[in-house]
């Protein structure tokens, strides 16, 4: 496997192969190739080239390529990826990409040496609080729907009652 050779010079060749053959490659192979690019491009110009490569795939029409690019950004360990990954992690529409972004952010929190441990812990806690807030909002919305349904049912019952005579 190319990754086992640990030769950073191969990263550009892998990126070229992905770009030229993305439609015909198996999604699992593309995902592994993107991780290989990230692992081989941990420093300097190669890291910047890999970062730009992954960013180009964030809006790709194929979800599997988007997810692979998100994973690659996490494995690249570049703190500049954080502002790109955070909104994807908060995405309520696409759970697959949100989960990939959360995993990538967790990888960044764990492996990015430039961030003190306390900041990493705080970021993790903020993400957990956002998830809890989303769950609470969903519960609140469900309760509002039930309340509205109950009020409607009560109103329908009153309309169906006959007036009582004294």
C-alpha positions as CSV (number, residue, x, y, z in Angstrom):
1,X,0.0,0.0,0.0
2,X,1.3,3.5,-0.9
3,X,0.6,4.7,2.7
4,X,3.0,2.1,4.1
5,X,5.8,3.5,1.9
6,X,5.5,6.8,3.9
7,X,6.9,8.8,0.9
8,X,5.3,12.3,0.9
9,X,6.3,12.7,-2.7
10,X,3.6,10.2,-3.7
11,X,0.8,12.4,-2.3
12,X,0.5,14.5,-5.5
13,X,0.3,11.3,-7.6
14,X,-2.5,10.0,-5.5
15,X,-4.4,13.3,-5.7
16,X,-4.0,13.3,-9.5
17,X,-5.3,9.7,-9.7
18,X,-8.3,10.5,-7.6
19,X,-9.2,13.6,-9.7
20,X,-8.8,11.8,-13.0
21,X,-10.6,8.6,-12.0
22,X,-13.1,9.7,-9.4
23,X,-16.1,8.5,-11.4
24,X,-14.8,5.0,-11.9
25,X,-13.1,4.3,-8.5
26,X,-14.9,2.4,-5.8
27,X,-15.9,4.9,-3.0
28,X,-14.1,2.8,-0.4
29,X,-10.9,3.1,-2.4
30,X,-11.3,6.8,-2.8
31,X,-11.8,7.2,0.9
32,X,-8.7,5.2,1.7
33,X,-6.7,7.2,-1.0
34,X,-7.8,10.5,0.6
35,X,-6.7,9.3,4.0
36,X,-3.4,8.3,2.4
37,X,-3.0,11.8,0.9
38,X,-3.6,13.2,4.4
39,X,-1.1,10.9,6.1
40,X,1.6,11.7,3.5
41,X,0.9,15.4,3.5
42,X,1.3,16.4,7.2
43,X,3.7,19.3,6.7
44,X,4.5,22.4,4.6
45,X,3.5,22.8,1.0
46,X,2.2,19.3,0.7
47,X,-0.2,20.0,3.6
48,X,-1.5,23.1,1.9
49,X,-1.9,21.3,-1.4
50,X,-3.8,18.5,0.3
51,X,-5.9,21.0,2.3
52,X,-7.0,22.7,-1.0
53,X,-7.6,19.3,-2.6
54,X,-9.9,18.2,0.1
55,X,-11.7,21.6,0.2
56,X,-12.4,21.3,-3.5
57,X,-14.3,18.0,-2.8
58,X,-16.5,19.5,0.1
59,X,-19.2,20.5,-2.5
60,X,-18.8,17.6,-4.8
61,X,-22.1,16.1,-6.1
62,X,-21.2,12.7,-4.8
63,X,-21.8,12.4,-1.0
64,X,-19.2,9.7,-0.7
65,X,-16.5,12.0,-2.1
66,X,-17.6,14.8,0.2
67,X,-17.5,12.4,3.2
68,X,-14.0,11.2,2.1
69,X,-12.8,14.8,1.9
70,X,-14.1,15.5,5.3
71,X,-12.3,12.5,6.7
72,X,-9.1,13.6,4.9
73,X,-9.3,17.0,6.5
74,X,-9.5,15.4,9.9
75,X,-6.6,13.1,9.2
76,X,-4.6,16.1,7.8
77,X,-4.5,17.6,11.3
78,X,-4.7,21.2,10.0
79,X,-6.5,23.5,12.4
80,X,-7.6,25.6,9.4
81,X,-10.1,22.8,8.7
82,X,-12.1,23.5,11.9
83,X,-14.2,26.5,10.5
84,X,-15.0,24.4,7.5
85,X,-16.0,21.3,9.4
86,X,-18.0,22.9,12.2
87,X,-21.0,23.9,10.1
88,X,-21.1,20.5,8.4
89,X,-21.1,18.9,11.8
90,X,-24.1,21.0,12.8
91,X,-26.0,20.0,9.6
92,X,-29.3,18.5,10.5
93,X,-30.2,17.6,6.9
94,X,-27.4,15.3,6.0
95,X,-26.6,13.0,8.9
96,X,-23.9,11.1,7.1
97,X,-21.8,14.2,6.4
98,X,-22.5,15.6,9.9
99,X,-21.2,12.3,11.4
100,X,-18.1,12.4,9.3
101,X,-17.5,16.1,10.2
102,X,-17.9,15.3,13.9
103,X,-15.4,12.5,13.6
104,X,-13.0,14.7,11.7
105,X,-13.3,17.4,14.4
106,X,-12.7,14.8,17.1
107,X,-9.6,13.8,15.2
108,X,-8.5,17.4,15.1
109,X,-9.2,17.8,18.8
110,X,-7.2,14.7,19.6
111,X,-4.2,15.1,17.3
112,X,-3.7,18.8,16.6
113,X,-0.7,19.7,18.8
114,X,-1.1,23.5,18.5
115,X,-4.2,23.5,20.7
116,X,-3.9,23.2,24.5
117,X,-5.8,20.2,26.0
118,X,-8.2,22.5,27.8
119,X,-9.3,24.1,24.5
120,X,-9.8,20.7,22.9
121,X,-11.9,19.7,25.9
122,X,-14.0,22.9,25.7
123,X,-14.6,22.3,22.0
124,X,-15.8,18.8,22.6
125,X,-18.1,20.1,25.4
126,X,-19.5,22.7,23.1
127,X,-20.3,20.1,20.4
128,X,-21.9,17.9,23.0
129,X,-24.0,20.9,24.3
130,X,-25.1,21.7,20.7
131,X,-26.2,18.1,20.3
132,X,-28.1,18.1,23.6
133,X,-29.7,21.5,22.6
134,X,-30.8,20.0,19.3
135,X,-32.4,17.0,21.1
136,X,-34.2,19.4,23.5
137,X,-35.4,21.5,20.6
138,X,-36.7,18.3,18.9
139,X,-38.6,17.3,22.1
140,X,-40.0,20.8,22.4
141,X,-41.3,20.7,18.8
142,X,-42.9,17.3,19.4
143,X,-44.6,18.6,22.6
144,X,-45.9,21.7,20.7
145,X,-47.3,19.4,18.0
146,X,-49.0,17.2,20.6
147,X,-50.4,20.2,22.4
148,X,-51.8,21.6,19.2
149,X,-53.4,18.3,18.3
150,X,-54.9,18.0,21.8
151,X,-56.3,21.5,21.6
152,X,-57.8,20.7,18.2
153,X,-59.3,17.5,19.5
154,X,-60.8,19.4,22.5
155,X,-62.2,22.0,20.1
156,X,-63.8,19.3,17.9
157,X,-65.4,17.7,21.0
158,X,-67.0,21.0,22.1
159,X,-68.4,21.5,18.6
160,X,-70.0,18.1,18.7
161,X,-71.7,18.6,22.2
162,X,-75.3,19.6,22.4
163,X,-76.2,22.7,24.5
164,X,-77.7,21.7,27.8
165,X,-81.1,23.1,28.8
166,X,-81.9,24.4,32.3
